[in-house]
């Protein structure tokens, strides 16, 4: 089976299943994000090992997986996670290097990459935060909010590929990603703006009773598109340092979790921040 066929089959199955889980929300979404965070942390630690750093892998993967579950439990009122508790967990992680790494095991690099891996992988939790945004009343509105930045990320990727292949001449950052061009980046940004305006008008407003001004939609699309392209380049940078092509081979035809979702890990926190300031509830 060709790589394109594997990609197509995976997308046809994964896309509707993912949307259904986002719509259902609750424990199903928390578990999905927990699995994604754990796999992303594992892939990041795998790349780190290629550079000679030995992260505290079991603890890092477990903590990354725990974050979406903890956020879900907090929403249900099971407990309230304090900043002090988070700090304490990282202090325990740091202290463990005394016995697990010692002075010869690069303890500073080990604990730093472990803490970074937990933080980076747990950015998946912002999908949960968007699904249960304060303005999103009901499953339909929450799902529509999650789909918006995902759709803009795809539009950026597709637009960059199409415009890059057609008009691309000037390389964007050849030392990191030789195939990306300035023309492609601008094309991806332009398509994201168009898709955002259409989505707000024909999906977000009628189905979620939420909206953005024209200026707000354009600004949101620009920021999300820039974040998406930056996230892609950031992961490419890490793979360059590690000397690997894919973060793993978990997803058929796509590589790893980070290969597929690197842009979204940058986009989702930015989208959550922007929508908190730009989103307008529409009275019914």
ABEGO torsion letter per residue (X at the ends): XBAAAAAAAAAAAAAAAAAAAAAAEEAAAAAAAAAAAAAAAAAAAAAAAAAGBBBBAAAAAAAAAAAAAAAAAAAAGABBBBAAAAAAAAAAAAAAAAAAAEAAAGAAAAAAAAAAAAAAAAAAAAAAAAAABAABBEAAAAAAAAAAAAAAAAAAAAAAAAAAAAABABBABAAABAABBAAAAAAAAAAAAAAAAAAAAAAAAAAAGBBBBAAAAAAAAAAAAAAAAAAAAAAAAAAAAAGBABABAABBGAEBAAAAAAAAAAAAAAAAAAAAAABBBBBX
